[in-house]
Amino acid sequence: MFEKLKQLLNNSYAPYSGFKVASILVTKDGKEFNGVNVENASYSASICSERSAIVNAISNGYKKHSFERLYLIVNSDKISFPCHQCRQVFVEFFKDDMEVVCYNKNGDYKILKVSDLCTYSFNNEDLL
């Protein structure tokens, strides 16, 4: 998966920060959906690679909890983790025990469960 991520990183559009991110979301039936970060001069209009991959899968008919694992890579020596906007979207679409695999550009990685990334999350039960 690391080699696929490295190749996909080339599709990232990060002219402002230079911080490129690519993600591959794998469904329970083995299909892969790609995502990259796409920056915008109006920073709030940017989208992260993780949400890009999730939206790609949902747009192709996949539903909540039909995902197996999310992989992501950054063009940095440091392993980076999803931002909190992405984590909130994880709570909406992923099961708590789903794994998120975070790589740096050298192939070092850390595996976390959604529940590790999203402690004290806000979900639909909080709306009642």
Sequence and secondary structure as in RCSB ss.txt:
>XXXX:A:sequence
MFEKLKQLLNNSYAPYSGFKVASILVTKDGKEFNGVNVENASYSASICSERSAIVNAISNGYKKHSFERLYLIVN
SDKISFPCHQCRQVFVEFFKDDMEVVCYNKNGDYKILKVSDLCTYSFNNEDLL
>XXXX:A:secstr
 HHHHHHHGGG B TTT   EEEEEEETTS EEEEE B  SSGGG B HHHHHHHHHHHTT  TT EEEEEEEES
SSS     HHHHHHHHHHS TT EEEEE TTS EEEEEHHHH TT   GGGG 
